[in-house]
Amino acid sequence: MSKLIEFLLGSILITISTVALIFFSMLHYILRVGGVADCAWHSSAKAWIDSNRDGLVNPGESPLRNVAIHIDDVENNLSDIGWPAITDKNGNVRLNVSIPDCSNSVFEIYADLPEGFRVTTRPRIEVNRDFWGSLGSDNIYYFGFISGK
């Protein structure tokens, strides 16, 4: 009888170990393939009507909503990584990019030119993102516009 109980407990232990191994292997695969385990870069952007054309957000200048902000990875020749981020009613938007293999990257941030406007700030902003230097930094990138009429 004790040999039978030993056999059953051993079989149960082997089955539980096998199921656990399969579960954790799948979990590791899903996290790696899905990019969740990769590094990420986070920042913000702001679009506004730069009524005095000085490139600075001044009191009384209105935010500009529904402006698409794009990010290119110029280091790896990738265009519009992630998806275009759209500014909210306050002209603000969060930028989030997954960085495969936590490699060094050079990003270029730019905004779509809203119809009837001209840009008053730099149209494209280069961001050097390296793993050790700026992974945790959260900057705001500004895009000012003035009516082109």
N, C-alpha and C positions, 0 to 999 in steps of 0.2 A: 504494500500500500504506500509506503514512504517513497518508493521509486516512482510511482505514478504521480504523486503530489509534486515531487521534485521535477519530473518531466513537464507537468502542466505549468508550474511556476516559471520554469526556464523558458518554455514556449511563449508565455505571456510577456516575460521580460524582453525576449528577442523581438517580439511583435511591437511592443511599445518603443523600443530603441529604434527599430526600423522606421516606424511612423514618425518619430521625432526627427530622425535624420532627414527624411524626405521633406517634412514641413520646413525645417530650418534651411535646407538647401534651396527650396523654392522661394522662401522669403528672401534669402540673400540674392538670388537671381532677379527677383522682381525689383528689389531696391536698386541693384546695380544697373539693370537694363532701363528702368524707368527714370534714372537720373536723380532719384531722391538722395542717393549716397554721394552725389557729386557736390562740389563747392557751388556757392551761389554768390552773386553780386547784387546788392540792393542799393538803390538811390532814389532820388526824386527829381522831378522837373516841374517848372512853372512857366505858364504862358500868360502874357498880359498885354494890354494895349499901352504901349510906351508913348503916351501923348506928347512928351517933350523930347523924344528921340535921343535920350541920353544913355540908354542901355541899362538903366537902373530902375528898380521898382520903387516908385515914389508914392507918398500918400495921395489918394484921390485917383490913382490910375486903376482902371478896371481890369479884372481878370478876364481871360479869354478861354471860354469853354469849347469842348469838342475839337481840340487840336490833337492830331495824331502825332505821337512821338515815337520815333524808330531808333533802333540800335543795330549797328553793324559791327561784326567782329572783323576788323581789318587785318588783324594778325593772321587769321585763318581764312580770309577771303569769304566770309559768310555774311550774306545780306539779311537784314531784318530778322535777327535772331529773336526767338520768343514770338511775340506778336506785338502789333502796334498798341501802345498804351494811349488812352484817350483822356485828355484833361477834364476834370470835373467842373462844377459851377464856380469854384474858386480858382480855376486855372491850374490846379495841382494834379499830379499823377505820380504813382509809385512805379519805379522801374525795378524789375526782377529778372535776372538772367542766370540760368544754370550754366556752370562752367565744367565741361567734361574733363575728367582727370585732374581737376584743380590746376590746370596749366595757366601760364601767364597769358594775358590777353590784352589787346589794345582795342577799345571800343570807340565807335564814332556815333555820337548821339545827334539826331537832327529832327526837326519838326516839319510836318507838311505845311506848306504856305497856305493859310486860309484865303479863300477867294476874296479879292478886293483889298488885300493887305500886302505890305512889304515888311521884311524883317529888319529890326534895328540893332540886333545883337549878332554875334557870330552865327552864321547859319548852321555850321557843324562844329561840334565840340569833341575833341579827342580826349579819351580817358585811358590812361595807362593803369591797368589793374594787374598787380602781381600778387601772388599768394600771400607773401609775408608782409607786404607793405600796406595794402589798402583793402584787405578782405572785409574788415569790420567797419570801414569808414562809410559814412552815408552823407554824400554831398547833394546839393540842390543845383540843378543846371537850369539856367534862365533863358527863355526865348521871348524877346520883345517884338511886338508888331505895331505898325502904324497903318492907317488907312492909306491905300495907294491912289486915292482919288484926288 
